[in-house]
């Protein structure tokens, strides 16, 4: 083996496909085998207006299923700008994350948290990824004033900068439109034959549950009702629609007339370990 061949053999290989670079409460990675069963065999463009961690998008992209135009969106500008920064400026994001990694501590976490999100897009993306990877349970939550308020997560060795995956994500996002807007605006581009997957903030499982989103305004019952009307309109147009939500009587009543399937999912966002475990979610189409 020549010296150049030895060098090539020792060089790290890029990952075959991208996986979410953000952790999100309610992320769909564990449910992908069930979701795949409801992806149409052939479709035109793909829309995901509540992108979150993007598990379904990255899965479809890895499988070569996204042959048309792709629109990803969210009402959170910070989230959308983070996706855009990874797509367009991944080297700068990685460099900043390595700096955070070298300084990581509980005190540093709170210093970065208190900076706020009024930052240039590359710095904002690094801040969001860092806080997401090191905050409690991977939560992304804002208070009523729009401030990030998740406490420090006590991880022994958090993955602050997965450089190879960030580069894979940048490649996956290369030609993708990422929009910060209400779902209705994002879906205004949908045409017959397209595929739409919607994973909105869920209806709370109990009256005391208040984590229904990651924006200061939340996602209330009126928004859930708007989403149902939108989904019905898309189906009438000839669009393949798939949704996720909590398996609750209210949700089943909202989507009366749709097909549904209940599936178990493990959720770990409760601060009390004994109350974490399997919950029922609905796939709706």
Secondary structure, 3 states (H helix, E strand, C coil): CCHHHHHHHHCCCCCCCCCCCCCCCCCCHHHHHHHHCCCCCCCCCEEECCCCCCHHHHHHHHCCCCCCCEEEEECCHHHHHHHHHHHHCHHHHHHHHHHHHHHCCHHHHHHHHHHCCCCCHHHHHHHHHHHHHHEHHHCCCECCCCCECCCECCCCCCCCCCHHHHHHHHHHCCCCEEEECCHHHHHHHCCCCCEEEECCCCCCCCCCCCCCCCCCCCCCHHHHHHHHHHHHHHHHHCCEEEEEEECCHHHHHHCCCCCEEEEEEEECCCCCHHHCEEEEEEEEC
